[in-house]
Amino acid sequence: MTHLGFSQRIGREFVINVEIVPPASSDCRTGIDLRDALKGCPVDGINVADSPMARARMSPLLCATAIENEIGTGFEYIPHLAVRDRNRAATQGLIWGAVATGARSILIVSGDPVQHSRDPHTRAVRDLDVPATVKMACAEGLLTGVVVDPRPTESKRALRKLEQKLAAGAHFAITQPLFHIQDLEHFVRTMEPYSIPVLLGILPLVSLRHARFLHEKVPEISVPAQLLQVMESAGDDALNVGIKNAQAMFTEAKQQLAGVCIMPPFNRFHLVSDILTRASMPRMR
């Protein structure tokens, strides 16, 4: 993992990351689709999620390695590390492995509650909390990121948690997805006292069913009622509504934040290009 992108640009210029979800099996053949879909897009880093919704997925670090083995060096990978699943020995080992395989950045996350897992035998570990894990990653020289909830209703709680993460040494933050420009403006105002680069999470909604699932089932994600109504009225054109919403959030983030992390659902990597179509794309690869 030697390609330089995100870790060199973050905090210096606007960065564009893409988040992928590893497969729920040992079959990792997404590299070619990812490379082809992002060809020509100014992508600085690939975030690799760590078992979202507490459902078993391939290790983010090993998934990134498998993709790189498949398509060669072309992206800088940012593996996620969920404190939910590991004790301190396993956490330290994973961080050492990240450094050894050439990762320059890592994102420390709490992990979704285990009640979302499809396996009733799944148990949370949580030997270390996020701030303690941030300290561990920083000690190994990794550019260490954390997650922040940007919803206005959660501002006070989210900022208290962020302050603890910053005190531990966090270098950057990525928000949970937002879908309303006014919510983003409120979030930017709350972040004014904190000198940390922040990337806006952008999740393109592909259908009304998808939007409702996110709103009702996924922790820390809220889809505005007005957007749900517009998608319902759009019928078969709901995907276009979702793309336009993502484009609007991207445009606003480019004016106010350090970057974005686009989260295309269901391996629909081509949506990244669709979102960026109306944005200027000066860096070509």
C-alpha positions as CSV (number, residue, x, y, z in Angstrom):
1,M,0.0,0.0,0.0
2,T,2.5,2.6,-1.1
3,H,0.4,5.0,-3.2
4,L,0.3,8.5,-1.7
5,G,-2.9,10.4,-1.8
6,F,-5.2,11.0,1.2
7,S,-2.5,11.2,3.9
8,Q,-0.6,13.8,2.0
9,R,-3.6,16.0,1.0
10,I,-5.8,15.9,4.0
11,G,-5.8,19.4,5.7
12,R,-4.0,20.9,2.7
13,E,-6.6,20.6,-0.1
14,F,-10.0,19.2,-0.6
15,V,-9.9,15.4,-0.5
16,I,-12.3,12.8,-1.9
17,N,-12.5,9.4,-0.3
18,V,-14.7,6.4,-1.2
19,E,-15.9,3.9,1.4
20,I,-16.3,0.3,0.5
21,V,-17.8,-2.6,2.5
22,P,-15.8,-5.9,2.4
23,P,-17.5,-9.0,1.3
24,A,-19.3,-11.3,3.7
25,S,-17.2,-14.2,2.5
26,S,-13.7,-15.1,1.5
27,D,-14.4,-14.1,-2.1
28,C,-13.0,-10.7,-2.7
29,R,-13.3,-9.8,-6.4
30,T,-14.3,-6.2,-6.2
31,G,-11.0,-4.7,-7.1
32,I,-11.4,-4.6,-10.9
33,D,-15.0,-3.1,-10.6
34,L,-13.7,-0.5,-8.2
35,R,-10.7,0.4,-10.4
36,D,-12.9,0.7,-13.5
37,A,-15.7,2.7,-11.9
38,L,-13.3,5.2,-10.4
39,K,-11.1,5.6,-13.4
40,G,-10.7,9.3,-14.1
41,C,-12.2,10.3,-10.7
42,P,-10.0,12.4,-8.4
43,V,-10.2,9.9,-5.5
44,D,-7.6,10.3,-2.8
45,G,-8.3,7.3,-0.5
46,I,-10.4,4.2,-0.1
47,N,-12.0,3.7,3.3
48,V,-12.6,0.0,4.1
49,A,-15.4,-0.5,6.6
50,D,-15.1,-2.9,9.6
51,S,-18.2,-5.2,9.8
52,P,-20.9,-2.5,9.7
53,M,-24.2,-3.4,11.4
54,A,-22.1,-5.9,13.4
55,R,-22.4,-8.4,10.6
56,A,-19.3,-10.5,9.7
57,R,-17.2,-9.2,6.9
58,M,-13.7,-9.8,5.7
59,S,-11.1,-8.0,7.7
60,P,-10.7,-4.4,6.3
61,L,-6.9,-4.7,6.3
62,L,-6.9,-8.1,4.5
63,C,-9.6,-6.9,2.1
64,A,-7.4,-3.9,1.1
65,T,-4.4,-6.2,0.7
66,A,-6.5,-8.6,-1.5
67,I,-7.8,-5.7,-3.7
68,E,-4.3,-4.4,-4.1
69,N,-3.0,-7.8,-5.0
70,E,-5.7,-8.0,-7.6
71,I,-5.4,-4.6,-9.3
72,G,-2.0,-3.4,-8.2
73,T,-1.1,-0.2,-6.3
74,G,-3.4,2.6,-7.3
75,F,-5.2,3.8,-4.1
76,E,-4.3,4.7,-0.6
77,Y,-6.4,2.5,1.7
78,I,-7.7,3.6,5.1
79,P,-8.8,0.5,7.1
80,H,-11.4,1.0,9.8
81,L,-11.0,-0.6,13.2
82,A,-14.1,-1.2,15.3
83,V,-13.4,-1.3,19.0
84,R,-16.5,-3.4,19.5
85,D,-14.8,-6.6,18.3
86,R,-11.3,-6.8,19.7
87,N,-9.4,-7.0,23.0
88,R,-6.3,-4.9,23.5
89,A,-3.9,-7.6,22.3
90,A,-5.8,-8.1,19.0
91,T,-6.1,-4.3,18.6
92,Q,-2.4,-3.8,19.0
93,G,-1.7,-6.6,16.6
94,L,-4.0,-5.2,13.9
95,I,-2.4,-1.8,14.2
96,W,1.1,-3.3,13.8
97,G,-0.2,-5.2,10.8
98,A,-1.5,-2.0,9.3
99,V,1.8,-0.3,9.6
100,A,3.7,-3.3,8.3
101,T,1.5,-3.5,5.2
102,G,2.0,0.2,4.4
103,A,-1.2,1.8,5.6
104,R,-0.6,5.4,6.5
105,S,-4.0,6.2,8.0
106,I,-6.6,4.4,10.0
107,L,-10.2,5.2,11.2
108,I,-11.1,4.2,14.7
109,V,-14.9,3.5,15.1
110,S,-17.1,2.3,17.9
111,G,-18.9,-0.2,15.7
112,D,-22.6,-0.6,15.4
113,P,-24.4,-2.4,18.3
114,V,-24.3,-6.2,18.2
115,Q,-28.1,-6.4,18.2
116,H,-28.0,-5.6,14.5
117,S,-26.0,-8.7,13.8
118,R,-27.8,-11.6,12.1
119,D,-25.9,-14.0,14.4
120,P,-27.5,-14.3,17.8
121,H,-24.3,-15.5,19.3
122,T,-22.3,-12.4,18.4
123,R,-20.9,-10.6,21.5
124,A,-19.2,-7.3,21.9
125,V,-15.7,-7.1,23.4
126,R,-15.0,-3.4,23.8
127,D,-11.8,-4.0,25.9
128,L,-10.6,-0.5,24.7
129,D,-12.7,2.5,24.0
130,V,-12.2,4.8,21.0
131,P,-9.9,7.3,22.7
132,A,-7.6,4.6,24.0
133,T,-7.4,3.0,20.6
134,V,-6.7,6.4,19.0
135,K,-3.7,6.8,21.4
136,M,-2.5,3.3,20.4
137,A,-2.7,4.1,16.7
138,C,-1.1,7.5,17.0
139,A,1.8,5.9,18.9
140,E,2.6,3.8,15.9
141,G,2.7,6.9,13.6
142,L,-0.6,6.4,11.8
143,L,-2.7,9.3,10.7
144,T,-5.7,8.5,12.9
145,G,-9.3,9.4,12.2
146,V,-12.5,9.2,14.1
147,V,-16.2,9.4,13.4
148,V,-18.5,12.3,14.5
149,D,-22.3,12.4,14.5
150,P,-23.3,15.6,12.6
151,R,-27.0,15.6,13.3
152,P,-28.2,18.8,15.0
153,T,-30.2,16.8,17.6
154,E,-27.0,15.1,18.8
155,S,-24.7,18.1,18.8
156,K,-23.9,18.3,22.5
157,R,-23.3,14.6,23.0
158,A,-21.3,14.3,19.7
159,L,-19.0,17.2,20.6
160,R,-18.3,15.8,24.1
161,K,-17.3,12.5,22.5
162,L,-15.2,14.3,19.8
163,E,-13.3,16.3,22.5
164,Q,-12.3,13.1,24.1
165,K,-11.1,11.7,20.8
166,L,-9.2,14.9,20.0
167,A,-7.5,14.8,23.5
168,A,-6.3,11.3,22.6
169,G,-4.6,12.7,19.5
170,A,-7.1,12.2,16.6
171,H,-5.9,13.9,13.4
172,F,-9.1,14.0,11.3
173,A,-12.8,13.2,11.5
174,I,-15.4,11.8,9.1
175,T,-19.1,12.4,9.7
176,Q,-22.0,10.0,9.5
177,P,-24.0,10.7,6.3
178,L,-26.0,13.9,6.1
179,F,-28.8,14.6,3.6
180,H,-29.8,18.2,4.4
181,I,-27.8,21.3,3.7
182,Q,-29.2,23.2,6.7
183,D,-28.0,20.4,8.9
184,L,-24.6,20.6,7.4
185,E,-24.5,24.4,8.0
186,H,-25.4,23.9,11.6
187,F,-22.7,21.2,12.0
188,V,-20.1,23.5,10.4
189,R,-20.9,26.2,13.0
190,T,-20.6,23.8,15.9
191,M,-17.2,22.7,14.6
192,E,-15.7,26.2,14.4
193,P,-13.8,25.9,17.8
194,Y,-12.1,22.7,16.6
195,S,-9.1,22.9,14.3
196,I,-9.4,19.4,12.8
197,P,-10.0,18.5,9.1
198,V,-13.5,17.1,8.7
199,L,-14.8,15.0,5.8
200,L,-18.6,14.9,5.2
201,G,-20.1,11.4,4.8
202,I,-22.2,11.3,1.6
203,L,-24.4,8.3,1.1
204,P,-26.3,8.3,-2.2
205,L,-29.8,7.0,-1.7
206,V,-30.8,4.5,-4.4
207,S,-34.5,3.9,-3.7
208,L,-37.2,4.8,-1.2
209,R,-36.8,1.4,0.4
210,H,-33.1,2.1,0.9
211,A,-33.8,5.5,2.4
212,R,-36.3,4.1,4.8
213,F,-34.1,1.3,5.9
214,L,-31.3,3.7,6.7
215,H,-33.6,6.0,8.6
216,E,-35.3,3.3,10.6
217,K,-32.6,0.7,11.1
218,V,-29.1,2.2,10.9
219,P,-27.7,3.9,14.0
220,E,-26.8,7.6,13.7
221,I,-28.4,8.1,10.3
222,S,-31.5,10.2,9.8
223,V,-33.1,10.9,6.4
224,P,-35.2,14.0,6.4
225,A,-39.0,13.5,6.1
226,Q,-39.1,15.9,3.2
227,L,-36.5,13.9,1.2
228,L,-38.4,10.7,1.9
229,Q,-41.6,12.3,0.5
230,V,-39.8,13.6,-2.6
231,M,-38.3,10.1,-3.2
232,E,-41.8,8.5,-2.8
233,S,-43.3,11.0,-5.3
234,A,-40.5,10.3,-7.7
235,G,-41.4,6.6,-8.0
236,D,-39.0,4.9,-10.5
237,D,-36.9,8.1,-10.6
238,A,-36.0,7.9,-6.9
239,L,-32.4,7.1,-7.7
240,N,-32.0,10.3,-9.6
241,V,-33.4,12.2,-6.5
242,G,-30.8,10.4,-4.4
243,I,-27.9,11.3,-6.8
244,K,-29.0,15.0,-6.9
245,N,-29.1,15.1,-3.1
246,A,-25.6,13.7,-2.9
247,Q,-24.4,16.2,-5.5
248,A,-25.9,19.1,-3.5
249,M,-24.2,17.8,-0.3
250,F,-20.9,17.5,-2.2
251,T,-21.1,21.0,-3.5
252,E,-21.8,22.4,-0.1
253,A,-19.1,20.4,1.6
254,K,-16.5,21.6,-1.0
255,Q,-17.1,25.2,0.2
256,Q,-17.1,24.5,4.0
257,L,-15.1,21.3,4.9
258,A,-11.8,19.6,4.2
259,G,-13.3,16.8,2.1
260,V,-15.9,14.1,1.6
261,C,-16.2,10.4,2.0
262,I,-18.6,9.0,-0.5
263,M,-20.3,5.7,0.5
264,P,-21.8,4.0,-2.5
265,P,-24.2,1.3,-1.3
266,F,-24.3,-2.3,-2.6
267,N,-20.9,-2.0,-4.4
268,R,-22.4,0.5,-6.9
269,F,-19.1,2.2,-7.4
270,H,-20.2,4.0,-10.6
271,L,-22.4,6.3,-8.4
272,V,-19.2,8.1,-7.4
273,S,-18.7,9.3,-10.9
274,D,-22.4,10.2,-11.2
275,I,-22.0,12.4,-8.0
276,L,-18.9,14.1,-9.3
277,T,-20.3,14.8,-12.8
278,R,-21.3,18.3,-11.9
279,A,-18.2,19.0,-9.8
280,S,-14.9,20.1,-11.2
281,M,-12.4,17.2,-11.4
282,P,-8.9,18.7,-11.8
283,R,-6.9,15.7,-10.8
284,M,-7.2,12.9,-13.3
285,R,-5.8,9.3,-12.9
